[in-house]
Amino acid sequence: MSVFLQYLRLKFVEQVYNNSAQDNGRLVIPAFDGGYVIAGFTAPKGKDTWDAWLIKVDDNGNKLWDRVFYPESSEYHSGYCMTQSIDGGYVITGDVLPVGSAAWDAWLVKVDANGS
């Protein structure tokens, strides 16, 4: 996944974050601390599934942490929208396709400032 980040000092950062054979960033938001948070999905090698992926980077694009969400009850799982909560954590929403289902469900998760 190649993500371009821009901030007020007009400094541009290009960084590639790899977790698997197929990674996709859906949304980048600025964080209260001056860094950025990226939401999307990663497709684990050797599996025909997607897992939601959250990445926190500093203002230079260096990865601080990442978190993969992979509920056993779903085949496809992705983060599409996100906001930072007043306590410094993040609220991510997206969709999930339960195993054996043809219908997608909504997905919502809240993590703290460290992605836990």
C-alpha positions as CSV (number, residue, x, y, z in Angstrom):
1,M,0.0,0.0,0.0
2,S,1.4,3.3,-0.9
3,V,0.1,6.2,1.1
4,F,0.9,9.9,0.5
5,L,0.7,12.2,3.5
6,Q,0.6,16.0,3.5
7,Y,0.5,18.4,6.4
8,L,0.5,22.1,6.9
9,R,4.3,22.7,6.4
10,L,3.8,21.4,2.9
11,K,6.1,18.5,3.6
12,F,5.2,15.4,1.6
13,V,5.9,11.9,2.8
14,E,5.6,8.8,0.6
15,Q,5.8,5.5,2.4
16,V,4.9,1.9,1.6
17,Y,3.5,-0.3,4.4
18,N,3.4,-4.0,3.7
19,N,1.6,-6.7,5.7
20,S,0.7,-9.2,3.0
21,A,0.4,-9.9,-0.7
22,Q,-2.5,-7.4,-1.0
23,D,-2.9,-4.4,1.2
24,N,-5.3,-1.5,0.7
25,G,-5.6,1.8,2.5
26,R,-9.1,3.3,2.5
27,L,-8.8,6.3,4.7
28,V,-6.1,8.5,6.2
29,I,-6.9,11.0,9.0
30,P,-4.7,13.3,11.0
31,A,-4.1,12.4,14.6
32,F,-4.1,14.8,17.6
33,D,-0.4,14.2,18.1
34,G,0.5,15.4,14.6
35,G,0.8,11.9,13.1
36,Y,-1.7,10.0,10.9
37,V,-3.9,6.9,11.2
38,I,-4.6,4.7,8.2
39,A,-7.6,2.3,7.9
40,G,-8.1,-0.3,5.3
41,F,-7.6,-4.1,4.8
42,T,-4.9,-6.7,4.4
43,A,-5.2,-10.0,2.7
44,P,-3.1,-12.6,4.5
45,K,-0.8,-14.7,2.3
46,G,-2.3,-18.0,1.4
47,K,-5.8,-17.1,2.5
48,D,-8.7,-15.9,0.4
49,T,-9.9,-13.4,3.0
50,W,-9.5,-9.8,4.0
51,D,-8.8,-8.5,7.5
52,A,-9.3,-4.9,8.7
53,W,-6.0,-3.1,9.2
54,L,-5.2,0.0,11.2
55,I,-1.8,1.7,11.1
56,K,-0.5,4.6,13.2
57,V,2.4,6.7,11.8
58,D,4.3,9.7,13.0
59,D,4.4,13.0,11.0
60,N,7.3,11.6,8.9
61,G,5.4,8.5,7.9
62,N,7.3,6.1,10.2
63,K,5.0,3.3,11.4
64,L,4.5,3.4,15.2
65,W,2.1,0.5,15.5
66,D,-0.5,-1.4,13.5
67,R,-3.4,-3.7,14.4
68,V,-5.1,-6.3,12.3
69,F,-8.7,-7.3,13.1
70,Y,-9.6,-10.8,12.0
71,P,-12.8,-12.2,13.6
72,E,-13.0,-16.0,13.1
73,S,-16.7,-15.6,12.1
74,S,-16.0,-13.6,8.9
75,E,-14.3,-14.1,5.6
76,Y,-14.0,-10.4,4.5
77,H,-13.5,-7.5,6.9
78,S,-12.5,-4.0,6.1
79,G,-12.3,-0.5,7.7
80,Y,-13.7,2.3,5.6
81,C,-14.4,5.2,7.9
82,M,-12.7,6.5,11.1
83,T,-12.5,9.3,13.6
84,Q,-10.3,10.1,16.6
85,S,-12.3,10.2,19.8
86,I,-11.9,12.8,22.5
87,D,-10.0,10.4,24.7
88,G,-7.3,10.0,21.9
89,G,-8.5,6.6,20.7
90,Y,-10.1,5.8,17.4
91,V,-13.5,4.6,16.3
92,I,-13.4,2.6,13.0
93,T,-16.4,1.4,11.0
94,G,-16.6,-0.8,8.0
95,D,-18.1,-4.0,6.8
96,V,-17.9,-7.7,7.4
97,L,-19.0,-10.7,5.4
98,P,-19.9,-13.5,7.9
99,V,-18.7,-17.0,7.0
100,G,-21.4,-18.7,4.8
101,S,-23.4,-15.5,4.3
102,A,-24.2,-13.6,1.1
103,A,-25.1,-10.4,3.0
104,W,-22.6,-7.9,4.4
105,D,-23.0,-6.5,7.9
106,A,-21.8,-3.3,9.5
107,W,-18.8,-3.4,11.7
108,L,-17.7,-0.9,14.4
109,V,-14.8,-1.0,16.8
110,K,-13.2,1.4,19.3
111,V,-9.5,1.2,20.2
112,D,-7.4,3.3,22.5
113,A,-4.6,5.6,21.4
114,N,-2.2,2.6,21.2
115,G,-4.5,0.5,19.0
116,S,-5.6,-1.8,21.9
